[in-house]
Amino acid sequence: MIGKILRYLGLAALIFIGIVLILNLPLIFGAPHLYKSAMAGKNNLEAAAAQLQSGDFAAASESADKASNNFKSGSEYLSSLRAKKVWQSFNYSQDTLAEWEYLLKTAEVLSRSVARGSLVAEKIEGAIADEPGRSFNDLSETKKREILRLLYESGPELNGLKADIDLASMDLRQVSGQGFLGVLKGQINDVRDKLILGSELLSQALTLSQILPQVAGYPQASNYLIVLQNSDELRPTGGFIGTLGVMQVKNGSVVTIQTHDSYHLDMPASINPNFKVVPPWPIQKYLGVSNWYLRDSNWSPDWPTSAKQIEWAYKTEAPYSNDPTINPAPNFDGVLAITPTFVTNLLYLVGPITVGGQEYTKDNFVELLQYEVEMAYRDRGESQWDRKKVIGEIFSVLKDRLFNLPTSRYAELLQTVNSDIYQKNILVYFNDRSLQNIAKSLGWNGEMKASPNDYLMVVDANLAAFKTDRVMEKTIDYSLSEKDDGLYAKVRIDYRHGGGFDWKTTRYRSYTRVYVPQGSKLIKSAGYVDGSLEVKDDTFDDETKAKTYFGSFLSIEPGEEGYLEFEYKLPDSVWSQVKEGNYNLLIQKQAGNRAKALDLSLDFLSEINSAAGMSAALNVSSGGKLETESTLTADQSLQVGLQ
C-alpha cells in the first residue's frame, strides 16, 4: 500500500515539474544559480518519479533526496534575493518572488516526502516482494513475524511522511496562481488535490499499520468470536446468528478455528433451570421464548452494543456445555460478524471450492449451503446436531485458499474486504479501546453514528419468518416539509412479498424500528398490526448516539404487499440549523438489508443554493424543493445550503 501511495505522489511530482517552470526564471531574474539548482532538482525529481513507477525504492529515495537538496538551495538563494534592497521597493516583484519561493519550498518538501517514503516502502514491500507461486502460507513463521513487526513499527515514519505532505500542501496554498503564475493555476490546483488525497491515503495506511498487526496476532496471539449472520433471515445487525466460530491468530497465521451451531450453546443452557435471561419484549412475544439466547443476542442495530451482548451471551451459556471446544470460553479480543455476501465475494477471488462432494461457487453458495444444512443432512444420515459441520469444513478450505493467494493479488483481496466493510457485510468490534477507536475511524465498527442533524435508519427484524427476506422487495420513501412552526417528516416503507410457502419461505413477519433524531414527536402512524406501536429512546453503549425510534410489527402473506408509515415532527435543534441556512441528513443502512430503493423529497421555505451528497442525481427546483431517487447499499448523507 505504501508503494501505491508513493507511486501516486510520484505522479504528483511529475505534474509539479510542469508547474515549476523555473527554466523561465533566468529570463526573468537573471539568476544563473537559481536556474542551475532548479534544473538539477527537476532532473533528480524526474528520475525519482520514474524509479518509483518501476518499484526501485532505494534509487528513488536517493534521487528524491538529491532533488530536495537542489530545491532547498534554490529556495535559500531566492530568499536572499528578496532581501536585497533593489527588490524591496517593488511590491509586485516581492509578491512574485514570494510565490516562486513557496513553489520551491513545496518542491523541496515533496521531494523529501518521496525520499522518506521510499525508505519505508523499501522495508515493508521488500519484505513481501512477490515471487512466482509465492504466498503468505509459504513464508516461515519468522518471516511472517518480521513483516508484522515492520508494519507495527512503521507508525512514526508514516506519521512523519504525512506531516511532510501536509506541509507541502500548506506551502502550495500560499501560491495564488495570479500574475505570471496564472498560466499554471490549473496545474497548481491539480497538485493541491493530489496532495490532499495523498494525505488521506497516508492516514489510512497509518491506521492500518496500527491495527493490522494486532488483528493478525502480533505481538501477542489474538482470540476472536466470529458470528455468521444469515441476511435471508434478517436481524438488526445483519441476520440470524446460526453459526459461531472461535478463532486464534498468531503472527499472521490461524492457529485454530472451531465452528459451532449456535444451538450448541443455546440448547444446553435452555434445559438448565438456572439459566434465566429476560429477552426484549418483541422476542418474547413474536418468537414465543422466555429466555434471551445467543442466537437472538444481536437485537441492537448498533454493532458495538450487540457485539458486547453476543460475547456476554457466549460466556454466560458456555458453562452449561460439556463440549471442551466451547467450555471454558476463551478471553476474546474482539467479535467479528460476516454475512454470506462476504463469503460469496471471497469465492470470486479464490474460485470454486469442493467440500463433501459438493462444489460451492460464487453463484450457488448461499442456496446450496442452506439446502445442505436445512434438508440434505437427513439424506446423508447425519443428526440435526451435526448438520452444520459442513460450514467448518468450507471455512477451513476457504482459509487455505486465501492464505495461498500469491502476494500479487493482495491488493485485490484488500479491495474486496474494504468494499464489504463499506457495505456492512463485515462488522468488527475490539475490546481494546484504542483498537476500537481505530476501527471506528476506518468505518469498520458498524455503529449507529452520533449526529446532531437529521437522521434516519430503518431496521427490520425477521421473527419466525424462515428465510423470507430473500424474496422481499423493500423501498423507503422519506419526505420532509418545513412549515412556520418547524420541520415535519414522513417515512414510508413498502414491502412486497415475492415468494410462496415452502421449506425456507413463509409469511413475512418483521418487528421494524425506524430510528430518527432523539426528541422527535410522533404525529401519526399506519400499516402495523397487533397494536404493536412503540415510541422509545435508545441510548446504545454510548449516550451521545441516542436516538428515538418508532417500532411496530407487520405480517405480509405471500404475493401480497404491506407498508409502515410514520409522520413526526423533528426536534427544534434540527430546525434551528435550517433557519441558519444549513440542513444535513444522515441515512444509515441496516447491515444485511436489501432495500431496493431510497427516495427523498424535501421542501423548505427558503431557496436552495447548494446541495451535495447521496449516490444519485439531486434534482433541485425553485421554492426550496429537492428530490432524488437513490439506493441504500451503504450509508448515505446529504448536505443542503439554504438562502
C-alpha positions in Angstrom: 0.0 0.0 0.0 2.9 2.4 0.8 4.3 1.7 -2.6 1.0 2.6 -4.3 0.8 5.9 -2.4 4.4 6.8 -3.3 3.7 6.0 -7.0 0.7 8.3 -6.7 2.9 11.0 -5.2 5.4 10.4 -8.0 2.8 11.3 -10.5 2.1 14.5 -8.4 5.8 15.2 -8.6 5.8 14.9 -12.4 3.0 17.3 -12.6 4.8 19.6 -10.2 7.8 19.6 -12.6 5.4 21.1 -15.1 4.5 23.7 -12.6 8.0 24.6 -11.6 8.8 26.0 -14.9 11.9 27.5 -13.3 13.6 27.3 -16.7 12.0 30.7 -17.2 13.4 32.2 -14.0 16.8 33.2 -15.5 14.9 35.0 -18.2 13.0 37.0 -15.6 15.5 37.5 -12.8 18.9 36.8 -14.5 19.7 34.3 -11.8 22.0 31.5 -13.2 22.5 29.9 -9.7 18.7 29.6 -9.3 18.5 28.2 -12.8 21.2 25.6 -12.1 19.6 24.5 -8.8 16.1 24.3 -10.3 17.3 22.3 -13.3 19.2 19.8 -11.1 16.2 19.4 -8.9 13.9 18.9 -11.9 16.2 16.2 -13.3 16.5 14.4 -10.0 12.8 14.5 -9.3 12.0 13.2 -12.7 14.5 10.3 -12.1 12.8 9.6 -8.7 9.3 9.5 -10.2 10.5 7.1 -12.9 12.2 4.9 -10.3 9.0 4.8 -8.2 7.0 3.6 -11.1 9.4 0.7 -11.6 9.4 -0.1 -7.9 13.1 0.7 -7.3 12.5 2.4 -4.0 16.2 2.6 -2.9 17.2 4.5 -6.1 14.0 6.7 -5.8 14.9 7.7 -2.3 18.5 8.7 -3.3 17.3 10.7 -6.3 14.5 12.4 -4.4 16.9 13.3 -1.6 19.2 15.0 -4.2 16.2 16.8 -5.6 15.2 18.0 -2.1 18.7 19.5 -1.6 18.6 21.1 -5.0 15.3 22.8 -4.4 16.4 23.8 -0.9 19.5 25.5 -2.4 17.3 27.4 -4.9 14.9 28.4 -2.1 17.7 29.8 0.0 19.1 31.8 -2.9 15.6 33.2 -3.7 15.2 34.2 -0.1 18.5 36.1 -0.2 17.4 37.7 -3.5 14.2 39.0 -1.9 16.3 40.6 0.9 18.2 42.8 -1.5 17.2 46.5 -1.4 16.7 46.6 -5.2 13.7 44.3 -4.9 12.2 45.6 -1.7 10.8 48.8 -3.3 8.8 46.8 -5.9 5.7 45.2 -4.3 4.9 43.3 -7.5 8.4 41.8 -7.6 8.3 41.0 -3.9 4.9 39.1 -4.3 6.2 37.3 -7.4 9.4 36.2 -5.7 7.4 35.1 -2.6 5.2 32.9 -4.7 8.2 31.3 -6.5 9.8 30.8 -3.1 6.7 28.9 -1.9 6.8 26.8 -5.1 10.4 25.9 -4.4 9.6 25.0 -0.8 6.8 22.8 -2.0 9.2 21.1 -4.4 11.7 20.6 -1.6 9.2 19.1 0.8 7.6 16.9 -1.8 11.0 15.6 -2.8 11.8 14.9 0.8 8.5 13.1 1.2 9.3 10.8 -1.7 12.8 10.2 -0.3 11.4 9.4 3.2 8.5 7.3 1.9 10.7 5.3 -0.4 12.7 4.1 2.5 9.6 2.9 4.3 8.2 1.2 1.2 11.6 -0.5 0.6 11.5 -2.1 4.0 7.8 -3.1 4.0 7.2 -4.0 0.4 10.6 -5.6 0.1 9.7 -8.0 2.9 6.6 -9.2 0.9 8.0 -8.9 -2.6 6.2 -11.2 -5.0 7.8 -14.3 -6.4 6.1 -16.7 -8.9 3.9 -19.0 -6.9 4.8 -17.4 -3.6 2.0 -16.9 -1.0 1.7 -15.8 2.6 1.4 -19.5 3.6 4.8 -20.2 2.1 6.5 -17.8 4.4 8.2 -19.0 7.6 6.9 -18.1 11.0 9.9 -15.9 11.4 9.3 -14.1 8.1 5.6 -13.5 8.9 6.5 -12.1 12.3 9.1 -9.8 10.6 6.5 -8.4 8.2 4.1 -7.7 11.0 6.9 -6.1 13.1 7.7 -3.8 10.2 4.1 -2.7 9.9 3.8 -2.4 13.7 6.9 -0.2 14.0 6.2 1.9 10.8 3.8 4.3 12.6 6.3 7.1 13.4 7.8 7.0 9.9 4.4 7.1 8.2 3.4 9.9 10.6 6.5 11.9 9.6 5.7 11.3 5.9 2.1 12.5 6.3 3.4 15.7 8.1 5.7 16.4 5.1 2.8 16.0 2.7 0.6 18.3 4.8 3.5 20.8 5.0 3.9 20.7 1.2 0.1 21.3 0.8 0.3 24.3 3.2 3.2 25.8 1.2 1.3 25.3 -2.0 -1.8 27.1 -0.6 0.3 30.2 -0.4 0.6 30.3 -4.2 -2.3 32.2 -5.5 -1.6 31.4 -9.2 -2.1 35.1 -10.1 0.0 37.3 -12.4 2.8 35.4 -14.2 1.8 32.2 -12.4 -1.8 32.4 -13.7 -0.9 30.2 -16.6 0.0 27.5 -14.1 -3.2 27.8 -12.0 -4.7 24.6 -13.3 -1.6 22.5 -12.6 -1.2 24.1 -9.2 -4.8 23.1 -8.3 -4.2 19.6 -9.6 -1.2 19.1 -7.4 -3.1 20.5 -4.4 -5.9 17.9 -5.0 -3.3 15.1 -5.3 -1.5 16.2 -2.1 -4.8 16.2 -0.2 -5.7 12.7 -1.5 -2.1 11.5 -0.7 -2.5 12.8 2.9 -5.8 10.9 3.2 -4.3 7.7 1.8 -1.4 8.0 4.3 -3.9 8.4 7.1 -5.5 5.1 6.1 -2.0 3.5 5.8 -1.1 4.8 9.2 -4.3 3.5 10.9 -3.9 0.1 9.1 -0.3 -0.1 10.3 -1.5 0.3 13.8 -4.4 -2.2 13.6 -3.5 -5.0 11.2 -0.5 -6.4 13.2 -2.6 -6.7 16.3 -5.6 -8.2 14.4 -3.2 -10.7 12.9 -1.8 -11.7 16.4 1.3 -9.6 16.7 2.9 -9.1 19.2 0.6 -11.5 21.1 -1.9 -14.1 19.9 -5.4 -12.9 19.4 -8.7 -14.7 20.1 -11.9 -13.8 18.1 -15.5 -14.8 18.3 -16.9 -14.9 14.8 -20.7 -14.8 14.1 -22.1 -15.8 10.7 -25.3 -13.7 10.2 -27.8 -15.1 7.6 -29.3 -12.0 5.9 -32.0 -14.1 4.3 -33.4 -14.2 7.9 -32.7 -10.5 8.7 -31.9 -9.4 12.2 -30.9 -5.9 13.4 -27.1 -6.2 12.8 -27.3 -8.3 9.6 -29.0 -11.6 10.1 -29.9 -14.5 12.3 -26.9 -15.9 14.2 -26.9 -19.5 13.1 -23.2 -20.4 13.3 -20.3 -19.3 15.5 -16.6 -19.5 15.1 -13.8 -19.3 17.7 -10.5 -18.4 16.1 -7.0 -17.8 17.4 -4.5 -15.9 15.3 -0.8 -15.7 15.9 1.9 -13.9 13.8 -0.5 -13.8 10.8 -1.4 -17.5 10.9 -4.7 -19.0 12.0 -3.6 -21.3 14.8 -7.1 -22.8 15.5 -10.7 -22.3 14.3 -13.7 -24.1 15.7 -17.2 -23.6 14.3 -20.4 -24.4 16.2 -24.1 -24.3 15.5 -25.4 -21.5 17.8 -27.8 -24.1 19.3 -24.8 -26.0 20.6 -24.7 -23.2 23.2 -28.4 -22.4 23.4 -29.7 -25.9 23.9 -27.7 -26.9 27.0 -28.5 -23.5 28.5 -32.2 -23.9 27.8 -32.6 -27.2 29.6 -30.8 -25.9 32.7 -33.2 -24.3 35.2 -30.5 -21.9 36.5 -30.3 -20.1 33.1 -32.6 -17.0 33.2 -32.1 -14.1 30.9 -35.2 -12.0 30.0 -35.2 -11.1 26.3 -36.6 -7.8 24.8 -40.4 -8.0 24.7 -40.7 -8.4 20.8 -38.6 -11.5 21.0 -40.7 -12.8 23.9 -44.0 -12.1 22.1 -43.2 -12.9 18.4 -40.8 -15.8 18.9 -42.5 -17.2 21.9 -39.4 -17.6 24.1 -38.9 -16.7 27.7 -35.1 -16.6 27.7 -32.7 -14.4 25.7 -30.3 -16.8 23.9 -27.2 -16.1 22.0 -28.9 -16.7 18.6 -31.1 -13.7 19.3 -28.5 -11.5 21.0 -27.8 -9.1 18.1 -31.0 -7.2 18.9 -29.5 -3.7 18.9 -28.7 -2.3 15.4 -25.7 -0.6 16.9 -22.9 -3.3 16.3 -20.7 -2.3 19.3 -23.8 -2.7 21.6 -24.8 -6.1 20.1 -21.2 -7.3 20.0 -20.9 -6.9 23.7 -24.2 -8.7 24.2 -23.1 -11.5 21.9 -19.8 -12.0 23.8 -21.6 -11.8 27.1 -24.2 -14.4 25.9 -21.4 -16.8 24.8 -19.6 -16.6 28.1 -22.9 -16.9 30.1 -24.0 -20.0 28.2 -20.6 -21.7 27.7 -20.5 -23.1 31.3 -23.7 -25.2 30.6 -21.9 -27.0 27.7 -19.9 -30.2 28.1 -18.0 -29.6 24.8 -14.4 -28.8 25.6 -14.1 -26.6 22.4 -16.8 -24.4 23.9 -16.3 -24.6 27.7 -14.3 -22.9 29.1 -14.7 -19.8 26.9 -11.5 -18.0 25.9 -10.9 -14.4 26.6 -11.9 -12.7 23.4 -10.0 -9.8 21.9 -12.9 -9.0 19.6 -16.1 -10.0 17.9 -16.4 -10.2 14.1 -19.7 -10.6 12.1 -19.9 -11.6 8.5 -22.8 -12.2 6.0 -23.0 -14.8 3.2 -22.3 -12.0 0.7 -18.8 -11.6 2.0 -18.1 -15.3 1.5 -19.6 -15.1 -2.0 -17.2 -12.2 -2.8 -14.3 -14.2 -1.5 -15.3 -17.0 -3.8 -14.9 -14.5 -6.7 -11.3 -14.3 -5.7 -10.3 -17.9 -5.0 -12.7 -19.7 -7.4 -15.0 -22.7 -6.6 -14.2 -24.9 -3.6 -15.4 -28.5 -3.2 -16.5 -29.9 0.2 -18.3 -33.2 0.8 -18.6 -33.8 -2.9 -20.4 -30.5 -3.5 -18.9 -27.7 -5.4 -19.6 -24.2 -3.9 -19.3 -21.3 -6.3 -19.9 -17.6 -6.2 -23.3 -18.2 -7.8 -24.6 -21.1 -5.8 -23.0 -20.7 -2.4 -26.0 -19.3 -0.4 -28.7 -21.6 -1.9 -26.6 -24.7 -1.8 -25.4 -24.2 1.8 -28.9 -23.5 3.0 -30.1 -26.7 1.4 -27.2 -28.7 2.8 -27.8 -27.6 6.4 -31.6 -27.5 6.3 -32.5 -30.5 4.2 -29.7 -32.6 2.7 -28.1 -33.7 6.0 -31.1 -36.0 6.5 -30.3 -37.8 3.3 -26.7 -38.2 4.5 -27.9 -39.8 7.7 -26.4 -37.0 9.8 -28.1 -35.8 13.0 -29.5 -32.4 13.3 -26.9 -31.7 16.0 -24.1 -32.2 13.4 -25.8 -30.7 10.3 -23.6 -27.6 10.3 -20.2 -29.4 10.3 -20.0 -28.6 6.6 -19.7 -24.9 7.4 -16.5 -25.5 9.4 -15.1 -27.6 6.5 -16.0 -24.9 4.0 -14.2 -22.2 6.1 -11.2 -24.4 6.5 -10.8 -24.8 2.7 -11.6 -21.2 2.1 -9.0 -20.1 4.7 -6.3 -22.3 3.0 -7.2 -20.9 -0.4 -7.0 -17.3 0.8 -3.6 -17.8 2.5 -2.3 -19.4 -0.7 -3.1 -16.4 -2.8 0.0 -15.0 -4.5 1.1 -11.7 -3.0 0.4 -10.1 -6.4 -3.3 -10.5 -5.6 -3.2 -8.9 -2.1 -4.4 -5.6 -3.4 -7.4 -7.4 -4.9 -8.1 -9.1 -1.6 -7.8 -5.7 0.3 -10.2 -4.1 -2.2 -12.8 -6.9 -1.6 -12.5 -6.6 2.1 -12.8 -2.8 2.0 -15.9 -3.0 -0.2 -17.6 -5.5 2.1 -16.8 -3.3 5.1 -18.3 -0.3 3.3 -21.5 -2.3 2.6 -21.5 -3.7 6.1 -21.0 -7.3 5.1 -18.2 -7.3 7.8 -18.6 -5.8 11.2 -15.7 -5.5 13.7 -15.6 -4.9 17.4 -12.5 -4.9 19.6 -12.4 -5.0 23.4 -9.2 -2.9 23.4 -10.4 0.7 23.4 -7.5 2.1 21.3 -8.1 -0.6 18.6 -11.8 0.0 18.7 -11.2 3.8 18.2 -9.1 2.9 15.1 -11.8 0.6 13.8 -14.2 3.4 14.3 -12.0 5.9 12.3 -11.8 3.4 9.5 -15.5 2.8 9.4 -15.2 -0.9 10.4 -17.3 -0.9 13.6 -20.9 -0.8 12.3 -22.0 1.7 14.8 -25.1 3.9 14.8 -23.4 7.2 14.4 -23.8 10.2 16.7 -25.5 13.1 14.7 -26.8 16.5 15.8 -28.6 16.7 12.4 -31.5 14.9 10.8 -31.1 11.1 10.8 -32.9 8.0 9.5 -32.3 4.3 9.8 -34.9 1.6 9.1 -34.2 -1.7 11.0 -36.2 -4.8 10.2 -36.1 -7.9 12.4 -37.4 -11.2 10.8 -39.2 -13.0 13.7 -40.2 -16.6 12.8 -40.4 -16.0 9.1 -37.8 -18.6 7.9 -35.5 -17.2 5.1 -38.3 -15.0 3.7 -36.1 -11.8 3.4 -34.6 -13.4 0.3 -37.9 -12.8 -1.6 -38.9 -9.4 -0.1 -38.8 -6.2 -2.1 -38.5 -3.1 0.1 -38.5 0.6 -0.8 -38.0 3.5 1.6 -39.6 6.9 1.0 -38.6 9.9 3.1 -40.2 13.3 2.8 -39.5 16.5 4.8 -41.5 19.7 4.8 -40.7 23.0 6.6 -43.6 24.9 8.0 -44.0 28.0 10.0 -43.7 26.1 13.3 -41.0 23.5 12.4 -39.9 20.6 10.3 -42.3 17.7 9.6 -41.1 14.4 8.3 -42.8 11.2 6.9 -41.2 7.8 6.4 -42.9 5.1 4.5 -41.5 1.6 4.0 -43.3 -0.5 1.3 -42.9 -4.3 1.3 -43.8 -6.7 -1.5 -43.7 -10.5 -0.8 -42.4 -12.2 -4.0 -42.4 -15.8 -2.7 -44.7 -18.6 -1.5 -44.9 -21.3 1.2 -42.0 -23.8 1.2 -39.3 -25.1 3.4 -37.5 -21.7 3.5 -40.2 -19.2 2.8 -43.4 -18.3 4.7 -45.5 -15.2 5.5 -43.2 -12.2 6.3 -43.2 -11.2 10.0 -41.0 -8.3 11.0 -40.7 -6.1 14.1 -39.4 -2.9 12.4 -37.9 0.1 14.1 -37.4 3.5 12.4 -34.7 5.5 14.1 -34.9 9.2 14.0 -33.3 12.2 15.9 -33.8 12.0 19.6 -36.7 14.1 20.7 -38.8 13.6 17.5 -42.5 13.6 18.2 -44.7 11.0 16.5 -47.9 12.5 15.0 -49.4 9.7 13.0 -48.6 6.1 12.1 -50.2 3.4 9.9 -49.6 -0.1 8.5 -48.7 -2.1 11.6 -50.8 -4.9 13.1 -51.4 -6.3 16.6 -51.4 -2.8 18.2 -47.7 -3.1 18.5 -46.7 0.6 18.2 -43.8 1.6 20.4 -42.2 5.0 20.8 -38.9 4.9 22.7 -35.4 6.3 23.1 -32.4 4.0 22.6 -29.0 5.0 24.1 -26.9 2.0 22.9 -23.4 1.7 24.5 -22.9 5.4 24.2 -25.4 8.1 25.1 -24.0 10.5 22.5 -25.5 8.2 19.9 -29.0 8.3 21.4 -32.0 8.2 19.0 -35.7 8.0 19.2 -37.4 5.0 17.4 -40.9 4.1 16.3 -41.3 0.3 16.4 -44.1 -1.9 15.2 -44.9 -5.3 13.9 -46.2 -6.3 10.4 -47.2 -9.5 8.7 -47.5 -10.0 5.0 -48.8 -13.1 3.2 -47.0 -14.5 0.0 -47.9 -12.5 -3.1 -49.2 -9.5 -1.1 -48.0 -6.1 -0.2 -47.7 -4.2 3.1 -46.4 -0.9 4.4 -45.4 1.0 7.5 -45.7 4.8 7.7 -44.7 7.3 10.4 -45.3 11.0 10.4 -43.4 13.0 13.0 -42.1 16.5 14.0 -38.3 16.8 14.2 -36.7 18.5 17.2 -36.3 22.2 17.2 -32.5 21.8 17.3 -32.6 20.5 13.7 -35.0 23.3 12.6 -32.6 25.9 14.1 -29.9 24.7 11.7 -32.3 25.1 8.7 -33.1 28.6 9.8 -29.4 29.3 9.9 -29.1 28.1 6.3 -27.9 24.5 6.7 -29.6 21.1 6.5 -27.7 17.8 6.9 -29.2 14.3 6.7 -27.5 11.0 7.6 -29.2 7.8 6.4 -27.6 4.7 7.7 -28.1 1.3 6.1 -29.0 -1.7 8.3 -26.4 -4.4 7.7 -27.9 -7.2 5.5 -31.0 -5.1 4.5 -31.7 -5.3 0.7 -33.9 -2.2 0.5 -34.4 -1.8 -3.3 -34.8 2.0 -3.4 -34.4 5.1 -1.3 -36.5 8.1 -2.5 -36.1 11.6 -0.9 -38.4 14.6 -1.2 -37.5 17.8 0.7 -39.5 21.1 0.8 -38.0 24.1 2.5 -39.4 27.6 3.0 -36.1 29.1 1.7 -34.5 28.6 -1.7 -31.7 26.0 -2.0 -28.4 27.4 -3.2 -26.3 24.3 -2.8 -26.8 20.5 -2.5 -24.3 17.7 -2.3 -24.1 14.1 -1.3 -26.1 10.9 -2.0 -25.3 8.4 -4.7 -27.7 9.7 -7.3 -28.5 13.0 -9.1 -30.1 15.7 -6.9 -33.0 17.5 -8.6 -33.3 21.0 -7.1 -36.2 23.2 -8.1 -37.4 26.7 -7.1 -39.4 27.0 -4.0 -36.8 25.2 -1.9 -37.6 21.8 -3.3 -35.2 18.8 -3.7 -35.8 15.3 -4.9 -33.6 12.3 -5.6 -34.1 8.5 -6.3 -31.2 6.6 -4.8 -30.2 3.3 -3.3 -29.1 2.2 0.1 -26.2 -0.2 -0.4 -24.2 1.8 2.1 -24.7 4.8 4.4 -25.8 8.0 2.6 -25.5 11.6 3.6 -26.9 14.9 2.2 -25.8 18.5 2.7 -28.1 21.4 1.7 -27.3 25.1 1.8 -30.3 27.5 2.1 -30.6 31.2 1.3 
